[in-house]
Amino acid sequence: MSIFAFAAQTIRIAVPYLFAAAGGTLAERSGIISLTLEGFMLTGAFCAALGSYYGGNSWVGVACGMGGGLVFGLLHGVVTIRYRADQVVSGVAINLLAIGVTRFFLHLAFGSSSNSPRVPGFSTVVRGEGMLAGMLPDPLIALGLFAVPAVAWAIYRTPFGLRVRAVGEFPQAAESVGVHVARVRYVAVALSGVLAALGGTYLALDQHQFTDNMSAGRGYIALAAMIFGNWDPVRGGLACLLFAAAETLQIQLQGTQAIPSQFVQMIPYVLTIVALAGMVGKSTPPAALGKSD
Amino acid sequence: MNAERGSGVGTGDSADAHGQSPSPSAVVSMYGIEKRFGAVQANRGASLEVAAGEIHALVGENGAGKSTLMHILSGLLAPDAGTVRVDGTTVTGWSTSDAIRAGVGMVHQHFMLVPTLTIADNVVLGREPRRGMAMDVARAQRDVTEVATRYGFSIDARRRVGDLSVGEAQRVEILKALFRGAQILILDEPTAVLSPPEVQELWRVLRALRDGGGTIILITHKLDEVIEISDRITVMRHGQTVARMDTPTATPADIARAMVGRDVLLTVGHPSSGAGRVHGPEASVRSAAPRLTVVDLEVAGAHHERRVHGVSFTVAGGEIVGIAGVEGNGQTELVEAIAGLRAARAGRILLGGRDITTLPVRDRASLGLAHVPEDRHRRGLVLDYSVADNLILGRQHAFVSHLGLDRARIAQNARARIEQFDIRPTDPSLPARALSGGNQQKIVVAREMGGEFTVLLAAQPTRGVDVGAIEFIHAQLRASRDAGKAILLVSAELSEVLALADRVGVMSGGRLVALLSRDAATMDVLGLWMTGAAPPAAGAA
């Protein structure tokens, strides 16, 4: 396998992580825990498949995916900001809700409990040597790579980003100078829903179908990447690429007989644990993260 | 002691503040302000009148309603009744944004600054300069530097607030208000966290602001500050305005009487007066052998960084050794290491000749070590437990019968302590939460000093308690000293250390940089040691 093919495969795997980690960073910097990335992603994947199928156009799928993420993001916002529910409890509930709701509507819309029919997508899949160039026509890949610097710019270079950082660190201070803490958090958590849902949208459109629980823990890996990146969008993005590279390596090594496949399959998870353990003591979450007041 | 009011409002030495009509020069006038929080009536018909261009001290004991009144003025709270006028316009019940727009800025007791952001970011937050969709960071830094220079602050706007000293952070808070065009600046207990030279720097800044036409309202309960800096004084007690005075004609005794509602023995807050204080306990009581010995103690902080460096000292029976210093210079870790709450990394701690360095807290206590912790809510009390239960915390082993806790003896102990230490209200079944700060502190003091002990660690023993309780606790400490106990007193209040201690140590950067006899320990010398600068002629005792 050439280095280009390896890079191309890594990027394809990384795209959902990049979207979700970028969104998670935005929400967590405002003080809202992003355990919900998994649920946002799954919702996004289902809504995208639904939209793409009935709209007959992958852009309709993208719009629907974003819409689904927005609704779930706002739901998490209302529960944790308006009603001050525990953010971890709300996060777990949203993820369970996403599994149930997508499964229910999958059955309702397509009469299947496992997967949707084939839906229109973007990628004109080219495997092998030409793969890196073959990815270019997929706008979601470009958007995923763009999401990281865009969120970094928003957080560090805009008035909104300054308010997000202030609200996530010391909401009382922000409030004392007239910043609307709740409003900033609603916007941040809604955007995180949209971004993570775009990650799910990519999954569904790339595979031209929705399968039950297709996010398969990717939201949690994105969350780990975000923490590994110490809540910095760029470093979080690099962590996403690292995790994706480990997964690519695992897929490649499965073909060889040298190492038992069980050990090979462990690689991404072992790497995640090692990476996070190495960061213990050095990572500093936003001070007001998870606090309702 | 017959505390409480009833001894005559204003006690005749000042103009009665009630029912005055607004004078034309007043920029702030507040009348008949009522504010209730649940069962607590924080303001009951309070009034305040502040003239343009003056430094106005708003004084009173803890819980007198000063902060509530100022939160109403700055828009954080809306009053239940009453009228607020600023610049002649009625503004009752306005919002913080309205107040900021009208030029009223508040510097809170606990800084409202985001430590991870730069000075410039903190100052412009909420009114960021823009360039297109982005924030104009360069302009923010330029604007902030410009305002800072205009008011004589020298700051680097790009520094992170978390890296600043407390004094610098406070200047950023003031700058924040000035940047928003504040003409009326409210400061809530601004000197509580400052070293003496920083206090002088703050006074310089406030005087400059006043001379530039600004109006300043200073909330404080320290009488020496009131006399030093203010032009006029308003005194509050029990939510009411009880006196208004012109500073040049007011004496500390007048102010204290108005604050407490009775005569107060004034050693607190007035070390310079030195009146009526007896230093150097009688040689007969003072034992030669040290009761507490600390040798080359090293203590690590929460992140394994060294917080206490090679500290050595002794405390003999019948003496109070005071440790002064700006908070955060290792005092907390020192006391916690001696009390057994934090492991010593090196060095030894001896209690009456016995090495207790590795003993658990309970064993230290049974050997005669008592500890009044600096944070009564975190270490001293379980707020939801009753007063009676709090009075036996850590000593519950002495109150058991065959079946469990011996309720009768616990109740008997509670009645005795409540009477002896004047804890109010006197009901032992009330949760500690229901008591005022001063009475909560008396519970801790009663528990620790009411039993048998030979060595007492008193950390910030009068923090956040009212003048009456301070007086009482100080008397208890002196009585124990005179009864031959060894007391280590750690306090951020220099005046408290000077009022009580027989020898005075100073901690700076984790080291005990000085240990002076009381006579050598003057405010100026200690102030210099506290800032880390070695004073010109330092004589160690």
Chai-1 contact restraints between the chains, C-beta under 6 A:
chainA,res_idxA,chainB,res_idxB,connection_type,confidence,min_distance_angstrom,max_distance_angstrom,comment,restraint_id
A,R157,B,A134,contact,1.0,0.0,6.0,A-B,restraint_1
A,T158,B,A134,contact,1.0,0.0,6.0,A-B,restraint_2
A,T158,B,M135,contact,1.0,0.0,6.0,A-B,restraint_3
A,P159,B,E128,contact,1.0,0.0,6.0,A-B,restraint_4
A,P159,B,M135,contact,1.0,0.0,6.0,A-B,restraint_5
A,L162,B,D121,contact,1.0,0.0,6.0,A-B,restraint_6
A,L162,B,E128,contact,1.0,0.0,6.0,A-B,restraint_7
A,A166,B,V114,contact,1.0,0.0,6.0,A-B,restraint_8
A,A166,B,L125,contact,1.0,0.0,6.0,A-B,restraint_9
A,E169,B,V114,contact,1.0,0.0,6.0,A-B,restraint_10
A,E169,B,T116,contact,1.0,0.0,6.0,A-B,restraint_11
A,F170,B,V114,contact,1.0,0.0,6.0,A-B,restraint_12
A,A173,B,M112,contact,1.0,0.0,6.0,A-B,restraint_13
A,A173,B,L113,contact,1.0,0.0,6.0,A-B,restraint_14
A,A173,B,V114,contact,1.0,0.0,6.0,A-B,restraint_15
A,S176,B,M112,contact,1.0,0.0,6.0,A-B,restraint_16
A,V177,B,L125,contact,1.0,0.0,6.0,A-B,restraint_17
A,V177,B,G126,contact,1.0,0.0,6.0,A-B,restraint_18
A,G178,B,S97,contact,1.0,0.0,6.0,A-B,restraint_19
A,G178,B,G126,contact,1.0,0.0,6.0,A-B,restraint_20
A,V179,B,G126,contact,1.0,0.0,6.0,A-B,restraint_21
